[in-house]
Each structure stands twice: as C-alpha cells, then as structure tokens.
Amino acid sequence: MSRVAAAALGLLLLVLVEGILQLLPIGPADELFIAEGQTYRLNPHAARRFFPHQYARLAPGQDRFARDKTDDTFRVFALGASTLLGFPNPAQTSFPNFLQAMLQDAYPDRRIEIVNCGVTAINSFVLLDFIEEVVVHRPDLVLVYAGHNEFIGPYGAATPFVQVGTSRSFIRLQMLLQRSRIYYLLGEALYRVGRWFKGDADAPSFGVHLVQREIYLGDAAHRRTEVHYRENLLQILDAVRARGVPLALCTLVSNLEGFYPLRSQNSAGDPRHAATQFERGLRLREVGDVSGAQAAFAQARDLDAIHLRACTPFNDIVREVAAAPGAWLIDVEAAFAAAAPGGLVGDEWISEYLHPTVRGHHLLARTAFAEILQRERELGLVGGSGARLRSYAAYCRLLGYGLRDEVLARNDLILLLRNMPYQQRPLTLLHRLAHLIDAQLRALPQLSYAQIADFARRGGFAFLASIIAELDDPALARALEEVAAPLGFMPQPTSSSSP
C-alpha cells in the first residue's frame, strides 16, 4: 500500500471514529443553546472547550427564549464576558437585565427578550465561534460588549491557558478541532494522567493572578492582538449582516482614576512608565487640570503591561467597525465620561478595574436604550417613550437588588481588590480598601438583625477584621467593634481568603 493510500485510510478511520463518537452521549454538549420542550436555554458548558479542564468557565445564565418567535417579540442577543454577568455584583444587576426592564416599560405592547450570552473570561474569538448559532434564532438586534479579554482570554497573547500559535488561521483551525470528540477524549485523558502524576495537588485558583506575561503598547504582540480583534469583529458583522440584522457595538469603559497600573515598562520617571503617568494624573487632578488628568490616566491604562483593561486602540477599532454598513455604535465610554466629574471615570462607576458598579450597569443600559429608542423604526419598534422609564432605585427594586445584596457584594469586592496581583500594593489601593470597609460599617446597622446574623454566619465580620489587621488601622478596628459589639458580635481576625 502506498503512503498516500495509507494516509487516506488513516484519515478515513479517524473520520469514521469521530462520526460514531458524535452520535454517542460523550462529554458535554458544545452547542450554545440547548432545546428544552418549546424553549431554548443557554448551555452552561458552551465555552468549556476553550479552556483547560481545571479552568473551564460555565455560562451561568439560564435565559430562555421560545423556539417559535411570536410576531410581537423583540429579541436581542447580548454577547460578551463577565461584565454581562454583573460581576462582582449580583447577576441580576447586569446591564442586560436593566435594559430588558427599560425596553419593556418603553414598549409595553411588545414582548421583550434579552438573551444574555455572557461567559467569564471569553473574548472575540469565542464570540466569533458563537455567532452563527446566535443568528439562526431570529434576533432583531445583536449587541456586543467585549474587548477587555483580548490579551488574556483564550488564544490571547498573554493568556494563562494553552497557547496554540499566533496565526489567526491556525487559531481558527484549533477552534474547529476543539469541537471534535476525539480531541475532547484526548484532552480528558491527558488531564487525568496529569492529575495522577501530580497526586491531589490542586491547580491555582482561576483569577487575574494567573496572568504573568507583560505586553507593551506598540510591540508586535500588541499590534497582532489589535489585528485579530478587528478581523473578529468584522467577521461577526458579516455573519449578522448576512441575516439582515443590525449589530450594535459598544465602546469599552474602565476605571481611569481609581485603578493603579499593575506593571510598568522602563523605569520610574520615563514617559512610557505606566505608574509615572498615573501619579502625574493624580497631581494634575489635584491642581484642577481635569483634561490633563484624564489624558494621563488614560495613558497609564494604555501603558499597563498587564492588559486587564482594553486600551485606546481597541475602542478606536470598535468605532471603526461600527461605522460600517449594518453596524451602529453605542458609545459607552463617552456616556461614562459625561457622567463622571471632569470625565474622570473612577470608583463611583467602576467596581475595580473594568466591571461597572450597579449604578454603572444602569448607566450602560440607559445608554443602550437611548440608541435603540433613536433607531426604533429600523428595528421594527414603534411608539417607544423614555418618559415611561423608572428611577434607578425603582429598577433596583424590580430586579431584587437591595442593601443586603450590596453589603455581601462589597465584601467580595474587598477580597478581589486585596488579591490584585501587585508587586507592591499602592497607596491608592490601601485607601480604597479602607473606604470600602468604612462603607460596610455604615451600611451594616441599616440591615435587619436576621440579615446581620447571616452576614456574621458567613464570616463577614471576621473577614473585615482580618483586612483591617492587614491595613494596621486602629481607627477602623475601633469602628468595627463599635458596630459589631452592640449587635452581639465580637469579630476576630481570620484568614482573609474568603469573605
């Protein structure tokens, strides 16, 4: 038998085995949506194949939509990563939920469906893989808020996961192979063998601390990531436009004045030193030069060598693609800058480095709502009115978000910030932690006794005591005791690994 014939036979056997395995119930389903009766729901394992076994990300949303779309339904698919999940705040406070409530108020005669397809840590490569499954379900609009994870998500230049090369074509081939059952079984076997050799040692927990590679603004890896992002967005646009559906692309917002850069290139004092630019922004803000401060803070973000926040070139790409036929822009960055004093987006609007606060999610939803209202005719809507919208507080009540949720989420935020992978914790971070603890101590007495007891049972007081001990802040320690003691709780510092 010739080599060509042998190779062809081997390939045929592989195809045959793959075909048989696809028919068997082996491993989790790869489809983005799973049919259940007369509805579809988001498959929690849809993004599993993009991550190593130990870091597999679930799609926690349980949004359902009808298999047979009715004539009065206005259906939007929202695509993105952890921002769409409300992280680090409760999931019900994410902007897709605010937006659905707003649209339902504005168009009471229509059935509004916002299908939230958010999955933590994914990027535009994953969205490109999802998009063909989205467009077959008759969306009236596809909305994308994504771009912060281009470096650190699957296939990114600084991803902490397995890298498969830098060629976009090779990455796309890899994504195709990841749908294979043979590929899945080989991956499972390698994972189990690795676990057997390593014993019971656990992999490091998932989080930003896994990101180690530094990439600098303007270097080859940075430019290549920009190219991949542009091409992925353009291909997503092609898929959506082919169905006659508009694509709404959102610019990205991040914390400018409240988040100190994680890593800096060159030495302190150099104009391309991220921390130097951030400190410059603080000084300019102090003397009232808010435009200069805004520019310095933006430069500090762009120069941060650990790319957790989308930098200026990525918003430029969003605006460029959104100018193409079939796409339109939701300028979230501009809306946040307009809402923040002097355009200095900080802790009021962003929880930590890039995820909006609950009020920030409300603003993001209002921004998207305003654009939809302006384009209602194009979308087949009629008679919408912004006058029907409720207040921020009313929407929070509607979504089931109250002071107890705020308090529990604030402890989670304190832990998240405390664990940010700084080589040395900056003063701005220490001040932020102290400010958050002070906010907790002012909020706790407003809860019911049962809610406070639940907070204590979860280790909330002990966690605050441990963080205060780390900060070495006697005033906060006394304040904690003054709050806890009258309620019958005497907090003792414990491990600060959980709230």
N, C-alpha and C positions, 0 to 999 in steps of 0.2 A: 504493500500500500504506500502510495506517495505521501510525502509530508503534507502536501496541500489537502489530500483526501483525509488524512488522519486528523488534521486540524479542523476540517469541516465536520467530521464525525464527532469530534470532541465538543465543538460548539453546538452541534445539534443535540447532543446528550444534555448539555447544560441548559439549553432552551427547554427541552422536554422535562427535566427535573424542576426547573423554575415554574413551568406551567402547572405541573402537578402540585407543587407546594403552594401556588397561588390559590388553588382550589381547596386547600386544607385550612382549617382554623388554627393557623400557626402564627403566634405573635399578635400584637395589637394592630388594629386597622390603621392604614395610612391616610384614609380619606379625611378631608377637613370636616365634613358633615356626615352624620350617621342618621339614616332613616329610622324613625320610630312611629309606626302607625301612620297617621296623616300629617306628621310633622318631621322636620329635621332638627337635629341639635348639634352643637359643636362637639367634635370628637376630642376628648381631653388628651388623647395621645397623638394628635395630629402632627405635633412638632418633635415627637420622640426621636425620629431618625436623624435629626440634625445635631444631636448632642451625644456625647459619650454616655454609656449606660448609667453611671453614677450621678450624672448631672442632668438627666432627662427632665425637660420642662413640661409641665402639664398646662393645658388650656383650661383654666378653672371655670370659665364662663359656661353657664347652662342655658344660654339663649336658644330659644326655639322659634321656628317660623314654619308656616304652613307649606305643605308640599304643593298645594294648589293655591296660588296667589289670587286673591279676590280683586275685583276692579277698584275697590275703594282703598286698597292698601298702598301706602307709600313706604317702600323698603330701602333701607340704607345699610350697606355693609361697611363697618369701621375696621380698618386694618392698622395694626401697629404692635407695640410691645407693652412693657409694664405700665406705661402711662395710661393705657386704655383699661387697665385693671384697677386704677385708683391708688396704686402703691405709692407710699407706705401707709396710706389711709384706707378705710374700709372700701371694699369693691363697689358698694352701691353708690359711692360718691364720685365715680369716674365720669368724665365728661360725656360719654355716650348715653349714660342714664339721665343726666341733666338735659341733654339735647332731646332725647325721646320725650321727656315730660314737657319741655318747652314746645316742641312741634305739635304734641297732642293738644296742648292748650291753644295754640295758634290756629290749628286746623281740626276742630272738634268733630267734624263730619268725616274725617279720614281715619283709617286705621294705620297708626304709625308703628313701624318695625325698625328698630336699630339693632342689627345683628353684630354684636361685639366679638370680633375675632382676635382679640389681644392675647399674646403669649409672651411671657417674660423672656428677655434676652435675645429675641429674634431680630433680624434685620431685613433689608430689602431683598436679599437673596431668597429668604424664606417666603416673603410676601409674593415674590415672583412665582414661586412654586405653588402658592395657594390660589393665585388669581384666576386661573382657568376654572377652578372649582367654584369660585365665587360668581363669575359672570353667567353661569348657566342657570342660576336661581333667580333670574329676572330682577336684578336690582334697578332701582330708579336713580341711585347715586352710589358711587364707591368713594369713601373718604379715607385718606391715608394720613396718619400722623406717625412718621417713622424716619429715623436717620441718626439717632443718638448711638445706636449699637453697630454702626458700620465697621468700626475698627475691632470691637471686642466680641461681636456676635459670631455665629457660625461662618466659617470661611474668611473671617476678617484678618487683617494683617497683624493684629495684636491679640487674636483670640487665644484664650487659655485652653481651648479644646484642640483637637487634632487638626493640623493644617494640611491641606491637600494640594498645595501649589498656589501660584499667583495668577495663572491664566484663567480668565473668566470662562473660556470654553471648557477647560479642564474641570473647573468647579461645577459647571452645569452638567457635565458628564457624571461627576461624582454624585450629584443630587439625583440623577436618574438611576444610578446604581443603588442608591440608598432605598429605593422602593422595592428592590429585589428581596425575595425571601431567602435566597442563598446568602446574600450579603448580611441579612439580619441574623441568620443562624450562625454564620462565621463570627459575627460580632459578639453574639451571646457566648459562643464557645471561648473566644479569646478573653472575654471579661471573666468568665467563671474560672478559667485556668489561671488568670492573673490573681484572682481572689484566693485561689487555692495556694499559690506560692506565697502570697503576702499574709496569709492567715486571716485573722479577724481585724486587721488594721483598716480603719475607715479612711476613705478619701477625704481630703479637705472639704469643708462645707462650701456650698455654692455661694458666690458673692464677688464683689468687685475686688476683694483682696487677691483673687486668682490672677488678675491682670498684672503682668510683670513687664511686658515689652514696652519700651519707650519709643514713640514715633514723633518726629518733629515736623512742624508745619513746613511744607515745601519740599520735603525729601521724597524719594521715589515711592516709598510705600504709601505716603500720604496722597500723592498725586494719583497713584493707581487706585486707591480706595475711592477717590472722588470720581474717577472714570467709571468704576464699577457701579457706584451709586446712580450716576446719571443714566447709564445704559439700562440698569434695572428699572428705574422709574419710567424711562421711555418705553421699555418693553411692556411694563404694566399698563401704561397708557394705551399702547397698541391693542392689547387684549380687551381692555374696557371699551375703547372707541369702536372696535370692530362689532360690538353688540349695540352700538348706538346709545351707550350710557355715558354720562359725564363723569369725569374723575376730579375730585376735589383734593388738592394737595395742600397740606398745612405747613407753614414755616414752623421752625422749632424754637422753643424758648428754654432758657436755662438760667440758673442763679448767677448773676454777674457780681453783685456787690457783697454777697454773703457767703461765697464758697471760695476758699483759698485754694490755689492750684496744688495738685498732688505732687508733680515733678516739674523741675525747671531745667532747661538746657543752658549750657555755658555757665558762667559764674555770676554771682550777685552783682548787680550794677549794670550788667550788659543789657542793652535794649531788648534782646530776644530772651531774656530771663523772665519766665512767667511770674515768679513771685515778686520780682522787682516791679513789673508792670502793675501787679495787684496793689502793692504798697503805694505806688505812685497814684493809683486811683483813689486810695483812702485819703492821701494828702490833698489831692485836688478836690475831693468831696468836702473835706473839712474847711477849705477856703472858699467854697461856694461855686467852684468851676464844675458844674454838673455835666456839661457836654464833654469836657476834657476827662472827667472821671469815667463817664460812660465808655469813651474810646479806650481808656487804659484798662478798664475791667474786661472789655471785650477782647482786647489784645492778650490779656492774661489768660483768658479762657482758651483762645486760639493757640497759644504757645504752650499750654499744659501738655506735657509729653505723655501723660496717661489720659487717653481720649475717652472719657466718660460722657462728655458734653459735645454735641455737634458744634463745629466751629463755623465761622463765617462762610467759607466756600460751599458748605452744604446747603445753607439757606439760599445762597446765590443759585445753586443748581435747582432747588425747589422752584424758585421764581422763574428760572429759565424754562423748565419743563411745563410749568403751569401756564406759560404764555402760548403753548402750542394749541392748535385746534382740538377741541374735545376735552380740554382740561381747564380748570379755573383754580384760583388761589384763595386760600383762607389764611390771611396774614396774622397768624397768632403772635409772632414775635412783635409786630407793630402794635397789636392790641395790648399786650402786656407792658410794653414800653410806655404807651399812652396812659395806662392806669397807674404805673409806678411814679412816684415823685421824681421829676427830673429824668425820667426814663431809666432810672437805676433799678432794674428788676432784682429783688432780693428776697428775704425770708418771708415776707408777707404773702408772696405769690408762689414761691418755690419751696418745697419742704426741705430739701437738702441741696443736691447739685442740679437736678433736672426735673424731678417729678413735682407737678403742681400741688399746692395745698388744696384743700377742699374749695376754698374761695377761688383759687386759680382754675380749678376744673369748671366751676360755674362760669368764670370769665371766658374760658376756652369754648364752652358750649354756647354762650351768648354770641361769641364771635362767629362760630359756625352757623348759628341760627340766623344771624343778620345777613350772611351771604346767601343762605338758602331762601330767605324771605325776598331778597332782592332779585333772585333768579327763579321765582316760583313758577312763572309761565313756562320757562324752559324745562322745568321739572314736572310739569303737568299738575301743579298745585294752583289753587285759586282762593282768593278771599282771606289769606292769612293776615294776622294782625299781631304786632308786637305789643299792643295795648293789653292783650289778654294774658301776658306773662305775669307770673307771680314774683314775689320778692325772693331774694337769696334765702332768707330764713324759712320762707314757706316751702321752697323746693327741698331744703334740707329735711324738713318735717315729712314731706311727701315721700322722700327716699329713705326715711327711717334712720336719719343721722342725728344724734343728739350729743349732749355733753359727755355722757359715759363713753360713747364711741371715741370722742375727741381725746379724752383722758387716756384711754387704753392705747390709742394710736400714738399719742405723744411719747409714752414710754418706749414704744417700738422705735420711734424716730430718734430718741436719745441714744438707744443702743446702736442703731445704724450709724449715727454720726460718730459715736465714741469709737466704733470699729473701722472708721475710714482709714485706708492704708497710707497714712502719712509717715514719713520717716521720722519726723518730729512734729508733734501737734502744735499748730499755730495758735496764737492768742485769740484770733477770731473764732476758732472752733471752741476753745475753752469758754469764751464769753457766751457763745451760742448755747452751749450745754447748760451753763448757769441760768441763762434766760429761760430756757425750756423748763428747767426744774422749778424756777420761780413761778412760771405759768401753771405748772402742775399744782403747786402748793396753794395757789389762789383758786384753782378750779375744784379741787377735791372737796372742800367744805360745802360746795353747792350740790354735791351728789346726795342721794338718799343714803341712810345708814346701810341698807342692804347692798347698795352699789359699792360703797366704801369697803364693806366687809369682803365683797367679791374681789375688789382691787387688792386688798391685803392677802386674800387667799391665793391669788395669782402671783404673789411675791412682789407686788408693786412697790410697797413701802421699803422692803429690804433692798430692792434694786436701786431705788432712789438714794438710799443711804450709802450704798456701795459706790455710786457715781460721785456723790458728794465727798466721800472719803478720798476718792482719786483726785478730785479737784482741790482737796485740802481747803475747804471753805467753811470756817466755823459759823459764819452768819447763816448760811443755808442749812447747816446741820441744826442750829437752834430753831430755825423756821420750820424745818421738817418735824422736829419734836413738838413744837407748839401746835402744829396741825394734827399730828397723829395721836398725841397723848390724850387730849380731851375725848377723842373718839374711842379710846381703849386700845390703841395700837402703839407698841413700842418697837420701832424698826431697828433691826440690827443689820449691819452690812453683811452682804453675802456675795457670792460670785456674780459678777456683772455680765455674765454670758447670756443671760435671758432676763426679760422684764417680769 
